[in-house]
């Protein structure tokens, strides 16, 4: 693939760099640098800044409020975001349900939801997995019964990231038991403030509250909040899962991780030595960086295919597998580079309530929880074992 940039491309890169340098809030950049959790209000603040510039949704069509950029400009934009300590894009609105709504939604749904997704005013979460339906998602049992002009939803969803702070959720529900399991599923947009919805925290291995078990008891959902046809939700879910698995690739974030890793391993230690001067460790970093570069080129290839009107399907599973494995590889190397500075971990160190001097560098406290939470990366979005089955069946035809 030819990555030689035109003068216009280079001018665009300079424009994006200048914008980020002058508009990225210092406190947000510092929190990202130190690896501290970024509050919802701060992510919304950065999204508002991008929204006012017209850059909130690089992958959206112009008619839906996006930039309409081609593959090259989207690549450059992501590159620049990776160069700076910009906060992670929360995928559920911009990268997942937004594209689903502008592709399959009604005009009324587009008008109602897309502007507030773009601006970050409304925060979304995902309601797919259930206590008994994880990798076998089609076996879900959360039930939606049609009653006049609304559905009544009962059931439970699990591993709901940000459900405790979300305004809306997109939810797969069972509306029929006839035929194959996949044929009786519908796709609903549900206001999280509706009576009968109760998120309960799941504290993950990093000690934080990202996840939830969410219970639905006689929750009323207007029929107009259904995406597409009743019982055709599996079709929309597969479309959305492709976007989710693409977003989990995290090429830009992993570039940030590589940069942070090299900074840590490049610091002088006792005797003036640097860990990067150790050939064994430097070889591990090089292996990870080579794998990331290969993933980046694969992602670019798929991006170019999409821009040419040939969107990817099951091939997105390749991005998900390699992206999550590389994330785990980089967090492991970061822990190795920090050594004993990564071991002491108190959750309160990640907040402003911690008044003690940091143990080691100020960014060290965040690395162990990031390593721990990355263990889940090869599971969420569809476990990597399932992704390999999808590739074997849908891509290789085995």
ZADRENBA-653624 format. One record per atom (N, C-alpha, C, O, CB): residue in one letter; x negated, y negated, z negated. Coordinates in steps of 0.05 Angstrom, whole numbers, plus 5000, padded with zeros to 4 digits. Atoms other than C-alpha are relative to their C-alpha. Glycine has a CB too. Layout:
! residues N
AXYZ;...
This chain:
! residues 398
X498350245000;X500050005000;X498249755000;X496449734984;X501950004975;X501650244998;X497249325020;X501049804979;X503349704980;X500249885028;X499250195021;X497248864959;X498649745004;X498249584985;X499350124973;X501250264994;X493748284994;X502349794999;X504349825013;X498650005027;X498050205004;X497647664973;X499649765019;X497449695025;X500149904971;X500050244983;X499447085019;X499549754983;X499549764958;X502649975016;X500450255014;X498046365001;X502549934984;X502449824962;X499349775019;X497550055015;X505446304982;X500250174975;X501250084955;X502450055019;X500049825023;X504846904937;X498249904977;X499049904954;X499250285008;X501850105021;X498846614901;X501049744988;X500649694964;X497249955013;X498850245011;X502345944894;X502250074980;X502649944960;X501049825022;X497849915018;X508246304863;X498850114974;X499850054952;X501750225014;X501349905024;X503546664814;X499249774982;X499649774958;X497650185007;X500950235015;X500645994793;X502449864987;X502249764965;X498549805019;X497650135010;X507645714785;X501050154975;X501750024955;X502249995021;X499049845022;X509746284739;X498149984976;X499049944953;X500450305008;X501950035021;X503346244699;X500249744986;X500249724961;X497150045010;X499850265012;X504045504688;X502649974984;X502649854963;X500049795022;X497450015014;X511345584668;X499850154973;X500750044952;X502350125017;X500249845025;X509846134616;X498249854980;X498849844957;X499050285006;X501850145018;X503945744588;X501349774986;X500749714963;X497549915015;X498850255011;X508145124577;X502750054986;X503549884970;X500449805022;X497449965011;X514745444556;X500350234980;X502250244965;X502050055022;X499849785019;X513246084516;X499549894972;X497449784966;X497950225007;X500350115027;X514445884443;X497650134986;X497250374987;X502550044983;X502549905013;X508045954402;X500750204979;X499250404976;X498549764987;X499349815021;X511546304344;X500850285011;X500250484999;X502249894982;X499249754988;X514446834390;X497550145011;X497250385006;X502049965023;X502549884989;X507746944425;X498350124977;X497150334980;X498449805016;X501649915022;X504347014357;X501250264988;X499750444981;X499849794978;X498749765010;X509447534333;X499450235019;X498950465009;X503049964997;X500649794981;X508347934397;X497150094997;X496650334997;X500649915029;X502949935003;X500747894389;X499550174976;X497950364977;X498449744999;X500449855024;X501248154319;X501650264999;X501350424980;X500649834976;X498449764999;X506148694339;X502450004980;X503450224974;X498350234994;X497950015019;X511448454291;X502750025014;X502949945037;X499949744983;X497349994987;X518948584305;X500949735008;X500649534993;X502050134981;X499050254990;X522048044347;X503049984994;X504450165003;X499449965030;X497250025007;X528647804320;X501849955024;X500949855045;X500449774979;X498150034978;X534847804364;X500149705008;X500149655032;X502850094991;X499750284993;X535247044360;X497649905016;X497849735033;X500349834975;X502450094985;X528046974386;X499950125028;X499149995047;X497550094984;X499849894973;X529147454444;X502049845016;X501549795040;X500850304999;X498050174987;X535347054461;X498949735008;X499549625029;X502549974983;X501250264995;X531346414456;X498350015025;X498449835042;X498449914976;X501749974977;X526246664507;X501750055025;X501149955047;X497950224996;X498349944977;X531746934553;X501449745009;X501749705033;X502050214993;X498850254993;X535146254550;X498149825016;X498949695035;X501049854975;X502050164985;X528745924573;X499750105028;X499749945047;X497250024985;X500249884973;X528146404632;X502649955015;X502549905040;X499450304999;X497450034987;X535646334647;X500249715011;X501149675033;X502250054979;X499850274990;X535145574652;X498249955024;X498849785040;X499349804977;X501850034977;X529445654701;X501050175024;X500050155046;X497250094992;X499049834979;X533546164741;X498550265003;X498850405023;X499949865025;X501749764999;X528846744724;X500850214980;X499150394974;X497149924996;X499249815020;X532847144674;X500250295011;X499750484997;X502749924988;X499649744988;X534247714723;X498650035026;X499849995047;X503150065004;X501649994975;X528647814774;X501150205020;X500850175044;X497250064994;X499149794982;X531948444802;X502949975010;X503850135026;X499750254987;X497250034992;X539048174811;X500249855026;X498549685032;X501649854978;X499550164976;X541947914876;X500749714993;X501749664972;X502250135017;X499450285004;X542747164884;X503049964994;X503749804977;X499249835024;X497150045003;X550347224889;X501050074973;X503250004965;X501550155021;X499349925027;X550547524820;X498549854978;X498749914955;X499750304996;X501550165020;X546047004787;X497150084998;X495749964981;X501350024974;X502849925001;X539347344800;X498349835018;X499149635029;X499850295008;X502050164984;X533147104836;X500150085030;X499449915047;X497250054989;X500149914972;X533947524899;X497250045010;X496750065035;X501449805018;X502849974991;X526347614900;X499650275013;X501050475007;X498149984975;X500949754989;X523148144943;X498150144982;X497550054959;X498749955027;X501749835017;X518548684918;X497549864991;X496649904968;X499350255015;X502550135007;X512348254920;X500349804977;X498749804959;X498849865024;X499650205021;X515047684878;X500850134973;X500050034952;X502149805008;X499349865025;X518148164828;X497450124987;X497150114963;X502150225005;X502549895010;X511348494821;X498349794988;X497249824966;X498450145023;X501650225010;X507747834812;X501149904973;X499749854954;X499849775020;X498750105024;X512847604760;X499450194976;X498750104955;X503049975004;X500549805021;X512048254720;X497149994992;X496450024968;X500850285009;X502850025006;X504448184725;X499449774981;X497949804962;X498449975026;X500550235017;X504547494695;X501250034973;X499949964953;X501249745014;X498949955026;X509247694640;X498250184983;X498050154959;X502850135003;X501849825014;X504348244623;X497549864990;X496249954971;X499350245017;X502550145007;X498547754620;X500349844974;X498449794960;X499249815022;X499450165023;X501947354565;X501450164978;X502450384984;X501649755007;X498649865021;X504847554498;X503049935000;X504049804982;X498749924972;X497150054998;X512047514522;X501550244987;X500550464987;X500849975030;X498549785014;X517347914484;X501250195021;X501750125044;X502249894983;X498949794984;X520148554512;X502949935008;X504449834992;X500050274986;X497350034992;X526448504554;X501750234989;X501050474993;X500250005032;X498249795010;X532148874519;X501650105024;X503049955037;X501849894977;X499149904974;X534449334575;X503050035003;X504050025025;X498850265005;X497249914998;X541749474558;X501849815016;X503549905031;X501250034973;X498450194985;X544648834587;X498949955028;X500250015048;X500249744985;X501250094975;X539948574641;X499350235019;X499750215043;X497649844995;X501249794983;X537049224666;X501950245004;X501550405022;X497550104988;X498349764999;X542749724655;X502949935007;X503849985030;X499950154974;X497150044995;X550049504648;X500549775020;X502549785034;X501549954974;X499750224981;X549048864687;X500150095029;X502150045043;X497849794997;X499949894973;X547149214753;X502450185005;X503550195027;X497550155006;X497749834997;X552749714740;X502549835006;X504149905023;X500450184976;X497650174997;X557949164734;X500049865027;X502149855040;X500149794977;X499850134974;X555848784796;X500150195023;X500850115045;X497649825003;X499749804978;X555649434836;X502750135000;X503850175022;X497850224996;X497549855001;X562049774812;X502349854987;X504649934989;X499650254985;X497950145015;X565849254771;X501949845018;X501449795041;X498849824980;X498050174987;X571948844790;X498949715000;X497149654985;X502850024987;X500850285000;X571348104806;X500449884972;X498849724963;X501649845021;X499450115027;X574547954738;X497850094981;X497049934964;X502750094990;X502149905018;X569348394703;X497449855005;X495949784987;X499650305004;X502450154994;X563648054740;X500149724989;X498149624977;X499649985031;X499750285010;X566247364722;X499949994970;X498849804958;X502749885010;X499950005030;X567347554649;X497350074988;X496549944969;X502050214991;X502349895014;X560947934634;X497349905010;X495549854994;X500050295001;X502650054989;X555247754681;X498749744990;X496349744983;X500149995030;X501350245010;X554147024660;X498850024972;X496749914966;X501949775001;X500949985027;X553547204587;X497850214996;X496350204977;X502350064981;X502349825000;X548847784602;X497549855009;X495449884996;X500550245018;X502350164989;X544347314642;X499049814979;X496549794975;X500949855025;X500850205019;X544246784588;X499050124974;X497749994958;X502249814994;X500749885025;X543147284532;X502049944978;X501550024955;X497349914991;X498150075020;X549247024496;X501350244988;X501950254964;X502249815012;X498849765010;X552247714490;X497950235002;X496650275022;X502550085016;X502049795004;X547948304466;X501450275004;X503650314993;X498749984972;X498849744993;X549349014491;X498550234987;X496150214981;X500250035030;X501249755008;X548149714466;X501350225017;X503250185031;X500350064970;X499249774983;X549150404497;X501450214983;X500450284961;X497650125015;X498649795014;X554150934475;X500250255017;X502350315029;X502849914992;X500149764984;X552051574509;X499950254982;X501850404980;X497650005020;X500549765015;X549152104463;X501950034976;X502949834965;X497150014989;X498349945023;X553352444410;X498650214982;X496750334991;X502850115009;X501349815018;X551652884350;X499650285012;X497750415006;X501550034974;X500349744987;X552853504392;X499549995030;X499550205043;X502450164995;X500450034971;X551353224461;X497749805005;X498249565007;X502649905014;X502350174995;X544352964473;X499150055028;X500049925047;X497750064980;X500949934973;X540653274532;X502350105018;X502350055042;X497750204998;X497749904985;X547153614553;X502249794997;X504249844984;X501050284989;X498350235004;X550652944558;X502950065010;X504849954999;X498949765015;X497449954989;X556453214600;X501950154980;X504350164985;X499850175025;X498449865020;X558853604538;X501349814980;X502449904960;X498450214986;X499150205020;X560752954502;X503050044994;X504650135011;X499549725010;X497349955009;X567252974462;X501449754989;X503749774982;X499950214978;X498550245008;X568852254443;X502349965019;X502049955043;X498149755000;X497549984985;X576052214466;X501249725004;X501349564985;X501950194987;X498550244994;X579751644500;X502750085012;X502850205033;X498449815019;X497249934992;X587351724506;X501449755010;X501549554995;X501550144977;X498650234989;X591251254551;X502649964986;X504250154984;X500450045031;X497550075014;X596850904514;X500949735011;X500249524999;X499650004969;X499150244988;X600250394558;X497849855014;X496649955033;X501349824979;X502050174986;X595449834576;X497250024986;X495549854991;X500949715000;X502649975014;X589750084531;X499450294995;X501250464995;X500049844974;X500849745009;X585750694512;X499650004969;X499049794958;X497350095014;X500649975028;X585250954441;X497650204997;X497850435006;X502550114984;X502549855001;X578151204427;X499450104972;X499649964953;X497749825010;X500849875025;X576151694373;X497550185005;X497450325024;X502350164988;X502449834998;X569352024362;X497649864988;X497949684971;X499450055030;X502450105011;X562151874346;X497850005021;X497650185037;X499150164975;X502450024983;X555851644383;X497649984982;X497749874960;X500349765020;X502450015017;X548751714358;X497749895016;X497849865040;X499450284989;X502450124989;X541851414370;X500649735015;X499449675035;X498650195019;X499250264987;X545250744387;X498149784992;X498449674970;X502949934993;X501950225005;X539550244391;X501549744998;X503149675017;X497849995021;X498950275003;X541749554365;X503049994996;X504149774999;X499249835023;X497150015002;X548949764354;X500949824977;X503149714977;X501150284996;X499350175023;X548849394287;X499949715005;X501049554989;X498250074977;X500150284993;X547348734321;X501149945028;X500949725037;X497149904998;X499050034973;X550648844389;X502849885000;X504349914981;X500050265015;X497450124996;X556648454414;X501850205016;X504350215011;X499849735015;X498549824983;X558748984466;X498550265003;X496050274999;X500649875027;X501249754993;X557449714483;X501250115025;X503650075030;X500250204976;X498949854978;X558150104547;X499950304992;X497950404983;X498349965027;X499549755013;X560850784529;X501250215019;X503050155034;X501949964976;X498949774985;X562051464561;X502050144981;X501450204958;X497850195009;X497849875016;X568651774537;X501350225017;X501350215041;X502049794990;X498649794986;X572552394554;X502949935003;X504349874983;X499750284985;X497150064995;X579252254587;X501550245012;X503950225016;X500149765019;X498749764990;X580652954614;X498350244994;X495850234993;X500549985031;X501449755004;X578853674600;X500350195024;X499550425023;X501150144974;X499649844976;X580753924669;X497550015017;X496049825018;X502449895017;X502249984982;X575554184717;X497350024986;X497250084962;X499949775020;X502750005012;X568054134705;X499849784980;X501249584981;X497849975022;X500350205021;X565653744645;X499549725011;X500649535001;X497750084981;X500750274989;X562853184688;X502449865012;X502449615015;X497950045021;X497750124986;X569653074721;X502049874982;X503949734991;X501450215016;X498050125019;X573352854658;X498949784983;X499949734962;X501050214982;X501450225015;X568852274636;X500649735012;X500649705037;X497050054999;X499550274991;X570551534641;X498049814987;X496849884966;X502949914994;X502050195008;X566250914631;X501449754990;X502749615006;X498049935023;X498650225012;X568750384583;X498049794989;X495949854980;X501850094977;X501450235013;X566249694561;X501649934975;X503949874977;X499749755020;X498550025026;X567949614487;X498849774984;X496349764979;X499950264985;X500850215018;X567648994443;X499350124973;X501050254961;X502349794997;X500949885026;X563649194381;X501449884976;X501149994954;X497049964997;X498550125023;X567948734338;X502850124998;X504450034981;X500249705004;X497349885001;X574149164353;X500350164974;X498550304965;X500450185024;X499449855024;X577449454291;X499750305005;X500550405026;X502849944990;X500449724998;X575450174279;X497350095008;X496750335008;X502050115019;X502849934993;X568150134301;X498249964975;X498349744963;X499049835024;X501750015024;X563150284245;X497250115006;X496950365006;X501450154977;X502849914997;X555650314259;X498750054973;X499149894954;X498349805016;X501549955025;X551550644204;X497150055007;X496550195027;X501250254985;X502950004993;X543950584202;X498850285000;X499450454984;X498549834981;X501949775000;X539051134222;X497249884998;X496449735015;X500350185026;X502750105003;X532150964195;X498150185013;X497950425006;X499349964969;X501749834984;X527051214243;X497350044987;X496849924965;X499649885028;X502549915013;X520051494229;X498149764994;X496449784978;X498650205018;X501750235005;X516950794232;X501049834977;X499949624970;X499949835025;X498950145023;X521250574173;X501949785006;X502849644988;X497849904984;X498450234992;X525450084213;X502850095007;X503450335011;X498749865024;X497249954993;X532850034229;X500449905029;X501349685034;X502049854980;X499450064972;X533250054305;X502650145008;X504150045024;X497750095018;X498049814990;X538250624311;X502450024982;X502349944958;X498750275003;X497649975015;X545250784289;X501650245008;X501450345030;X501749755003;X497849824994;X550651304284;X502549825000;X503049694980;X500250244979;X497750184998;X556950954308;X502650165001;X502950345018;X499749815024;X497449865002;X563951194290;X502249845012;X502449595008;X500750084971;X497850134987;X570151034330;X502650134990;X503050374993;X499950035032;X497649905011;X576851104295;X502449845010;X502849615002;X499950004969;X497650134988;X583150934335;X499349725011;X500749525006;X502249974979;X500950254988;X579350394373;X501549945025;X501650115044;X496950015005;X498450074977;X583750034423;X498249855021;X497049645014;X502449824992;X501650124979;X580349864489;X501849945024;X503050135035;X497650195009;X498350064977;X584049494545;X499250155025;X496850205030;X500049705006;X500649854976;X584649874610;X498249855019;X496649965033;X502650085014;X501650164982;X581549294647;X497050014993;X495449905008;X501049715000;X502849965007;X575049454610;X498850265009;X496650335002;X499749974970;X501149764987;X574350104648;X498549935025;X499549775041;X502250215005;X501550044975;X568950104702;X501050215020;X500950455014;X497050024995;X499349814978;X571550414767;X502450174993;X504250094977;X497750175006;X497849825003;X576251004769;X499950164974;X497750224964;X500250185023;X499949815023;X578551424710;X498950275008;X499450365031;X502950024989;X501249744996;X574852084704;X497750005020;X496750225028;X502150195010;X502350024982;X569251834751;X497649884987;X495749795000;X500849845025;X502250135015;X564751574696;X497350135004;X495349995001;X500749994971;X502549874997;X559452094709;X498449895023;X496049865022;X500450305004;X501350134977;X557951774776;X498749744992;X496449695000;X502149955023;X501150265008;X556951094744;X497750054979;X495749904979;X502249834987;X502149945020;X552851404687;X497450085013;X495350005005;X501050224981;X502549924986;X547951724736;X498749765012;X496249745012;X500750215022;X501250244988;X547051054771;X498649844978;X496349754982;X502349825012;X501250165022;X545650714704;X497650144988;X495650014981;X502149964978;X502349865011;X540951264680;X497649965017;X495349965007;X500650304998;X502350064983;X536651134741;X498749744993;X496349724993;X500950005029;X501150255009;X535950414719;X498750024973;X496649894969;X502249794999;X501249975026;X534550624648;X497350135002;X495450044989;X501950164981;X502549854998;X529151114667;X497949835014;X495549865008;X500450265015;X501850194987;X526050584712;X498949804980;X496549744979;X501349865024;X500850205020;X525950084655;X498250124979;X496449984968;X502449874986;X501749875020;X522850594607;X497150035010;X495350084994;X501150274993;X502749994989;X516850604654;X498149824986;X495849894980;X500049945030;X501450205017;X514349974618;X497149955010;X495349944994;X499950104972;X502750064990;X508449834665;X498949754988;X496649744979;X500149985031;X500950255011;X508049114642;X499250024970;X497149924962;X502149795003;X500649975028;X508449294568;X497550174995;X495950114977;X502350124985;X502449845004;X503149834576;X497549855008;X495449904998;X500350265017;X502350174994;X498649324609;X499249834976;X496949784970;X500649825025;X500550145025;X499448914546;X498650184980;X496750094966;X502649894988;X501349815018;X497649534506;X497150055007;X495450074989;X501650265000;X502749964992;X491449644547;X498349764992;X496049794982;X499850055031;X501450255007;X489348924537;X499449994970;X497249924961;X501549755009;X500350015029;X490448974462;X498050224991;X496350174974;X502750054986;X501849785006;X486749644459;X497149925006;X495349974989;X500750255015;X502750084993;X480649364495;X499049784981;X496649774975;X500049905029;X500950215019;X480548754449;X499250124974;X497250044962;X502349804996;X500649875025;X480649204388;X497450165002;X495650134985;X502350194991;X502449834996;X475449694415;X497549845008;X495349945007;X500550215021;X502350174992;X471149114440;X498949834978;X496949694982;X500949825022;X501050165023;X470248794371;X497550134989;X497250384988;X502249984978;X502549905012;X463348854340;X500650124972;X502150004957;X497949784998;X499749875026;X462949324280;X497350004986;X495549864994;X501150295004;X502549995015;X457549494230;X497750075019;X497950255035;X500250214977;X502449964984;X450749454262;X500349885028;X498649935045;X499550295003;X499650134974;X453449034320;X501050185022;X500950105045;X497549875008;X499049824979;X456349634356;X502949965006;X504549874989;X499550294991;X497250024991;X462849644395;X500950295007;X499450455018;X500349815024;X498949734994;X467350254401;X500150045030;X499850275040;X502850034988;X499949974971;X467950114476;X497350085012;X497150175034;X500949745013;X502649924991;X460450244481;X499550304996;X497650415006;X497849854986;X500249715003;X461650964460;X501150135025;X503550095031;X501750094974;X499149894975;X462051354526;X502550184997;X504250185015;X497850155013;X497749825004;X467051854498;X502649854997;X504649915010;X499650184975;X497650165004;X471951324475;X500649845025;X502949825034;X499849824976;X499650154975;X470850894537;X501350175022;X502950085037;X497449885009;X498949824980;X472451504579;X503050054996;X504550075015;X498650274999;X497149975006;X479151594543;X501649765009;X503849785020;X500450054970;X498750254992;X480950864555;X500250005031;X502349925042;X498549754990;X500050004970;X479050934629;X502050205011;X503450135030;X497250075010;X498049804991;X483251564636;X502949884998;X504549925016;X499850264983;X497350125004;X489351194608;X500549785020;X502749765031;X500349904971;X499750234981;X488150584652;X500450105028;X502049995043;X497649814998;X499749894974;X487451014714;X502950125003;X504150085024;X497950235005;X497349894999;X493951374697;X502149785003;X504149815017;X500650174975;X498150234999;X497450704687;X499949875028;X502049805038;X499349794979;X500250114973;X494850444754;X501550175020;X502850075038;X497049965008;X498649814982;X497451064789;X503049974997;X504549975016;X499250294995;X497150045006;X504250964755;X500949745012;X503149725023;X500550014970;X499350264989;X504250234776;X500450015030;X502349905040;X497949794993;X499749974971;X503150414849;X502550165007;X503850105027;X497550125012;X497649844995;X508650934846;X502549824996;X504449835012;X500250254982;X497850185006;X513350414815;X500349805023;X502549735031;X499649864973;X499950194977;X511449914870;X501150135025;X502650005040;X497249895005;X499049864976;X512850434923;X503050024999;X504449975019;X498750285002;X497149975003;X519750554895;X501449725003;X503649705014;X500750124973;X499050274999;X520849804889;X500249915030;X502249795038;X498349804985;X499950064971;X519149714963;X502150155014;X503450055032;X497250055013;X497849844988;X523850284982;X502749874994;X504449865011;X499950294989;X497450135008;X529449944943;X500449755016;X502749695025;X500049944970;X499750254985;X528049284977;X500650055029;X501949885042;X497449844998;X499549934972;X528449635044;X502850135003;X503450235025;X497950185011;X497349884999;X535449895027;X500150294996;X502050435002;X501249945026;X500149715005;X533250585006;X499650044970;X497450124961;X497750145017;X500449975029;X534450604930;X499350284992;X500250475004;X502649914985;X500949745009;X531251164892;X502350144984;X504150004973;X497549984983;X498149855015;X535351714859;X498650154978;X497650044959;X501650195018;X501249835021;X532652304819;X497049954997;X495950024977;X500550295007;X502950065002;X525552074834;X499349824976;X497049824967;X499049875026;X500550175023;X526351574777;X499150164976;X497850054958;X502649854992;X500949845022;X525152154730;X496950024999;X495850054977;X501150295003;X503050005000;X517752144752;X499049764985;X497049784970;X499050005028;X500950245014;X517151434727;X500450024970;X498749944954;X501649755011;X499449975028;X520451604661;X497950184986;X496950114964;X502850114996;X501949825013;X515852194647;X497349874997;X496249874974;X499750265018;X502750105002;X509251854663;X499949744983;X498049704968;X498949945028;X500050255016;X511251184632;X500050064970;X498549924955;X502449835007;X499949945028;X512951494565;X497550144990;X496650104968;X502550164994;X502549865008;X506851954564;X497749804998;X496149834979;X499450225020;X502250205002;X502251364578;X500449824976;X498449754963;X500049835026;X499550165024;X505650954524;X498950154975;X497550034958;X503049944996;X501049855023;X504151514474;X497050025000;X495750004979;X501250285000;X502949984998;X497051584500;X498749744990;X496749754976;X499250065029;X501250255008;X495650844490;X500349944970;X498549834958;X501249775016;X499650055029;X498650804420;X498250184984;X497250104963;X502950044992;X501949825013;X494451414400;X497249885000;X495849894980;X500150285013;X502750114998;X488151084425;X499749754983;X497549704972;X499449935029;X500150245017;X489850444388;X499650074971;X498149954957;X502649835004;X500349905027;X490550824323;X497150104996;X495950044975;X502050224993;X502849905002;X483851164337;X498149774998;X496149784984;X499450185024;X501950235000;X480550494351;X500149854973;X498049754964;X500849815023;X499750145026;X483250184286;X498850164977;X498050044957;X502949934995;X501149835021;X481050774244;X501749964974;X504149964976;X497149934994;X498550015025;X482850694170;X501649754997;X503449744979;X498050024977;X498350245002;X485749994181;X502850065008;X504749915001;X498849785018;X497349934991;X491750334214;X501550164979;X503950184981;X499850155026;X498849815019;X493050794155;X501949874980;X504149964977;X497950154985;X498250115021;X495950334100;X502349865014;X501949685030;X498549814982;X497750124987;X502950164121;X502349964980;X503350154968;X501050175024;X497650065015;X508449814083;X501949845018;X501049655031;X499349834973;X498150134982;X514749604121;X500149704995;X500549545014;X502850124998;X499850295007;X514748934084;X497749845013;X497949605015;X500049974970;X502250144987;X508048774117;X500949885027;X499649695037;X497750195005;X499150104974;X512048654181;X501949774997;X503049685017;X501450235014;X498150225005;X516148094149;X498649774987;X496249794979;X502350094982;X501150245013;X515047394122;X499950024970;X498849854957;X501649765009;X500049975029;X516147664052;X497350104989;X496950104965;X502250194991;X502549895008;X509247974051;X498049784995;X497249635013;X498950205021;X501750225008;X504647504013;X497150084996;X495449914991;X501149874976;X502749915005;X498547934005;X498349965025;X499349965048;X500050304992;X501750024976;X492447844051;X500250265016;X500550485005;X497049954991;X499849764983;X492548324110;X497650194994;X495450104988;X500149935029;X502249805003;X488548974104;X498850035027;X500050165045;X501150274988;X501249994974;X483848904162;X501149775017;X502149585007;X500550275013;X499050214982;X485748494224;X503049954996;X504450144988;X499350075029;X497250065005;X492548144221;X501950165018;X504250185012;X500549705004;X498249844982;X495148574279;X500050294992;X501550455004;X499049975028;X500349725006;X493149234246;X502650134989;X503250364995;X497750054981;X497749895014;X499449324204;X502250105019;X503750285013;X501249804981;X497849934981;X503949374266;X499450245016;X501250365028;X500549775018;X500749794981;X500149914302;X501050284992;X501850435009;X497050015003;X499049745009;X502150514259;X502950045006;X503750245017;X499450044971;X497249964993;X509650394265;X500550025030;X502350165038;X501649774988;X499749984971;X508850284340;X499250285009;X500650395027;X498349795014;X500849734993;X505150944345;X502250204992;X502950385008;X497350074986;X498049815010;X510351304303;X502649995017;X503650205025;X500749944971;X497550014984;X516351034342;X499650095029;X501550185041;X501049715000;X500549914973;X512951194408;X500350305003;X500650405025;X497249925009;X499549714998;X513851934390;X502750065012;X503150275025;X499850134972;X497349964989;X521151854410;X500249945030;X502150015043;X502049834985;X499850104972;X519451564479;X500450235020;X501850195040;X497549855007;X499749784981;X519052244513;X502750154996;X503350345010;X497750204997;X497449885005;X525952414485;X502249825009;X504049915024;X500350064970;X497850174992;X530351804494;X500149945030;X498049965044;X499949734985;X499650044972;X533251644562;X500150275015;X500050275040;X497749845012;X500149744988;X533552394575;X497250124995;X495350025005;X500649995030;X502649895008;X528052844547;X498350065025;X499450125046;X500450254983;X501849944977;X521952954592;X500350285010;X499950335034;X497149954992;X499549734991;X523453694594;X502450005020;X502350145040;X500650194977;X497750024982;X530253534625;X499349855026;X500249935047;X502449854986;X500950154975;X526953034673;X498550185019;X498850165043;X498349764992;X501449814983;X522453584698;X501950195014;X501550275037;X497950164984;X497949834987;X528554024711;X501349855023;X501949965044;X502150094979;X498750174979;X531753444750;X498249985024;X499250015047;X500649724989;X501950024978;X525453354792;X499950265016;X500050275040;X497249924990;X500149744987;X525154104806;X502450055018;X502250155040;X499750224980;X497549944986;X532354144827;X500749795022;X501349875045;X502350014981;X498950224983;X533953464859;X497949895019;X498649795041;X501149784983;X502250124983;X527153254888;X498650225016;X498250205040;X498049844983;X501549794988;X523453904902;X501850225012;X500950385029;X498150124981;X498149814989;X529654324916;X499450294991;X500050485006;X500049995029;X500749745010;X527154904874;X502450134987;X502350364977;X497649994979;
